[in-house]
Amino acid sequence: MKTKLTANMLASLAILAIPATVALRAATIRIVQTNAAGDSVMLIDPVTNKVVGEIAGIEVNHGAAVAPDGSRFYITNEAESTLDVADARTLKVTKHIPLTNHPNNVAVSKDGRRVYVAIAAGAGAVDVIDTASLTRVKSIRTEGGIHNTYVTPDGQFVVAGSIPGRKINVIDQKTEEVVWTVPTSEGVRPMAFDTNPDGSTKRIFVQLSGFNGFITVDFATHKVADTIKAPEVPAAERVTEGLQGSPSHGLAVSPDGKMLCSLSKMNTRVYMYSLPDLKLLGETKVGHHPDWLTFTPDGKRVYVANAGSNSVSVVDVTTRKELMQIPVGQVPKRNITAVLP
């Protein structure tokens, strides 16, 4: 039996659709930029490309993460060895959570219940923070200090890379125990992930100490599969000083999963590769010592933190053009894209 839609019924359907539309329009996008030699974290509006907010009072801020519901920012404080929690509305720090040692980067579980903090100093660990109590509830020991932590796209694993340990540690998110590791030829720097059609993790893209490029690790076999070297640039353009042992630093997969962007500090460029075949699509010259990057949710732009230029490059993905550089704080490094209600 067919039901005829009357004018009143259509009007009712339109009213029901309004909350979803309003919710989408009400979402606010911010690029969250840390400043490694400063004491504040800056928020950039990607519509105006201006700094519109600042989280003050976090000395030597390193990594940043946002709660899935957009209510909080989690920022590692290297000066105090704490995880600082900031209210996303007021931009005020509301909690300093003591950590077991000096931290680097940070990641949040998909359900928002856990925060995983990379502990770079000492024997090495991933500190686990419960977001309900805002306390450290566990410390997962690793072999060597941890530089960066990530949660895989499917939320099932926490991946932690060690520079001194030359190892990738894969942690089961449910048990919070290391389930397998991958030794690497050099220290593990930034990582990124692509997925299989069912959403499970397919590969880890990994940048290594002393290598201008990246490798891939097959997630199913735990084996290194590819070694991709960054293109050569003229000797006069190469940067060889101040690289901190990482000529390539910064990886990100586009929201649609069709592109990988890889930064080269040595070449002052972001390189764009197609996925899954890793064909070089093009490049964009950015600021001095590019260190990290993040996509906008629509995948149309990439924001590159230039540690040597104290700026953030805005790159148009389609044209591969640097649109502008936004002045920020001292030595900007890690950045993320936050979707706030």
N, C-alpha and C positions, 0 to 999 in steps of 0.2 A: 504493500500500500504506500503510495507516494504522499508526502505531506507538502501542502502548498505553503510557501513562506509569505506571510502577510506583511504589510508595512510595519505593523507593531512588532512582529517577531524579528524582523530585520533590525529595527531600532534597538530591541533588547540585546541582540547579538553584538551590535556596535558598542553598546554600553559595557557589555562584559569584556570587550577587547580593550577598553580604555586603560584599565590598571596596568596591563602588560606594556602598553605603549608608553605610558607615563613612566613606568619603571625603567624602561630602556633609555628614555630621554633624560631621566634624572641621574643616571649613572655618570660619574665624573671620572675622567681619566687623568692620571698624574704620572709623570716620569719622576721617580724618586732617585735622587743623586746624592751619594755619599761623597765626602771630601776628606781624604786620608790624612791630610796635613792641617785640617781645620777642626772646628768644634761644633759644626752644624751640618744638618742634612737638608738639602734643598728640594723643593717640589716644583716641577715645571709643568705648565699647562701646554699640552701639545697643539691646542687650537691657536693660541697666541704666541707660543714659543717664548714665553717669559717666565721667570721665577715668580711664583705666586704664593709660596709658603716656605716656612723654614722651621725645622725642629732644632732648637738651640740647646747648647750645653752638653753635647756628647763629644768629648775629646777623642781625637783619633778614631773616628767612626769608620768602620770597615764594611761589613755586609749589611744588607737591608732585606727584609721580607715583609709581606703584608698578609694579614689574616684573610682567609677566603671570603669572609663577610664584609671585608673592608673596614672593620672597626678599629684595628690596631696596626701599628708598625712595630716590627721587632728589629732592633739595630744592635750590632755588636760594638762594644766599647772597648777598644784596645788599651786605653790608658788605665781603666779601672778593672779590666777583666770581668766585665759584666755583660749581660744581655739587657739592654734598655728597652722598655716598653713605652710607646707613645700613643696617646689617644689620637685617632685619625681626624676627629672633628676639631679639637682644640690645638693639636700639634704640641701638646705638653707631655713631657716624660712623666709617667705615673709610677714606674717601678724600675728598680735596678736589681737584677737577679744575679747573684754571685755565681761565677763559673769556676771550674776546677783549675783553669790556667788561662793563658793568653789566647783569645779567640781570633779567628779569621771570619770566614763567611757563615751564612745561616740559611736554613730552608724550613718551610712549614709543611706539615702533612696536609693532604687534600681535604680531610675533614676538619682541619683547624685545631685539632686537639693536642698536637705535639709540635714543638719547635726543635730542630736539630742544629746544634751549634758546632762548628768545626773548631777543635782545640789544637792549635798549631804548636804550642810549646810543650815541653816535658816529653813523656813517653808517647803522647798522642791519644786522642779520644774524640768521640762525638758525645757532647753533653745533651741530655734529653730534658726538655722543659715541658711540664704539664701546663697547658694554657688556662685551665680552670682555676688552679691554685696559684699559678705563676711562680712555681718553684721548680728547682732541678730535682728530678726524681730518679735519674739514672745517668751513668757515664759508661759508654760503650768503648772499651779499650781497643786500640788499633796498633798496628806495628808502624810507628812513625807518626809524627805530627800531621794533622789534617788541615789542608788549605781551603778546600771548598766542599760543601755538602749540597746534595740535590735530592729531591724526591722524583722518582720516575713518573712519566706522564700518566700511567695507570694507578699511581699511588701505592703500589705494592712494595716498593723497595726504596731504601735510602742509599745513595751512592756517595762515597767519601774518598777523595783523592789525597794521597800523601806525597809531599815533595821529598823529604828525607828517606821515607820508606820505599819510594819508587813502586807504588802499589795502588790499585783501585780496590777499595773495600765495598762489597755489596751486602747490605744489611736488610734482613726481612723486617718490614715495617710492623708486622703483628707481634713478632717475638722480640724485636729489637736486639737481635743477635747477628753477628757476621755469618753469612751463609756461604760465600765464596769470595775469592780474591783473584786479581789479575796482576802479575808482576809486569812492570814496564821498564824499558831501557833507561829512562830518565825520570825525574820527578814529575808528578802529575799536577798539571795546572788546570785551566778551565775545562769543563765538559758540557756536552749537550746530548740530546737523545732524539731518535726518530722511532716510529712505531710500526707494528704490523697492522693489517686491516682490522684485526679484532681489538686493537688498542694496546696490546702488550708491547713491551719494549723490544725493538729490533736491534738497534746498534747504539753504542756509546761513541760519540766523537770526542777525542781527547787531544789537548795540546800538552806538550811536554817541555821540560826545561831544555834550553839549548837548541831547540828545533824550530825552524821557521816554517810552520805548517801544522798538520794534525794527523793523527792516526784514527782508525776505526776499530772498535772491539765488537765482535758478534756476541750479542747478549745470550744466545742459546748455547753456544759452544765455549764461551769465555776466552776466545782466541782473538789475537790481533789479525785483522783481515786486510786493511789497506794502510798505506803510508802516502799522504798527500803533501807534497812540498809546495810552499807558496811560490808564485812566479818570481823570477829575478827582476830587480830594478837596477838602473844605472848606479854605479859605485858612488857617484856624487849625491845620490838621493838616500843612500842607506844610512840608517842610524845605528851606531854601534856602541854608544855609551849610554849608561843609565837604564839598560834593559832589565836589570835585576834577574838575570838568568833566564828570561823568557822572551825571546824575540817575537813569538806569537802569543797573544793573551786576549781571549775574548771569543766566545762562540755562542751562537743562538740559532735556533730553528724557527722559521716563520710559523705563524699561527695555523696556516693551512697545511703545514708539513711538506711544502714543495720546495723549500729553499733553506740552505745552510749559509749563514754568514760567519766568516772567520776573520779576525783582526790580525794584522801584522804590525807590531810596534816598530820592527826594523824597517819596514817598507812604508810606514804611515798610511796604510790602506785597509779598507774592508773589502774582502773578496767574497763574491756571491757564487754559490754552487747549487746546481739543480739537484733535487732529490727525487728518486733514490740513486740516480746514476753518478752523482758527484762530478758532473760536467761543469767546468768553469764558465759562468755566464758573463762575468764582468767584474769591475772593480771601481772603487771610489776613493780618491785621496781625501784624507781627513786631517785632523789636527795632530800635534806632536805627541808621541807616546800614547796612541789609543790603547785603552786598557780593558774596556768592557762595553757591552752593547745590549740594547733591548728593543724589541719590536713594539709598535702600537698594536692594539687588539685587531685592527683591520688588516695588518700586515703591510700597510702602504708606506710606512716610514720606519727608519731605524735611528735610534739615538745612541751616539757613540761618545763615551767618556774619554776625553783627551787629558791624560794626567800631566803631560808636559805643557799644555796650552792653557790649563785652567778653564776649559770650555767643554761644551757638549755639542758635537756636530749633529745636525739634522740632515739625514740622507733620504732622498726620494728613491724608493726601491725600483720603481718602473724605469725612471730615467737614469738611475745610478748617479745622481748629481748631489753634491753637498749644497743644501739650500742656504744654510747659515751656520754660524757658531754662536752658542748662547754662553755668555760669561757666567761662571759659577764660582765655587770656592777654591781653596788651595788643594792641588793634586786630587782631582776627582777620579775615582776608580769605579767601584761597583755601582750599578744602577739596576732598577727594576721598573716594570710598568704596573701600576696599581689601578684597579677598577674600584672606585668608591661609591657607595650609595648616596 
